[in-house]
């Protein structure tokens, strides 16, 4: 839900976000390796179905080989 993402942006938790038809792309700055980052936001299904989704991926924009996959 866009208001949750706007709240994260307004509190400077995220730099910005982009919404596509199938993705939420979050832009983050100043991540530290020793500090956990928790993002809370809601999603609303456009067409509710029962589905399985792939794990989330996080990576440095300029170093995509440093990918972290979460489930």
Helices and strands as residue ranges (DSSP letters): H 2-10, E 16-19, E 24-27, E 56-60, E 63-70
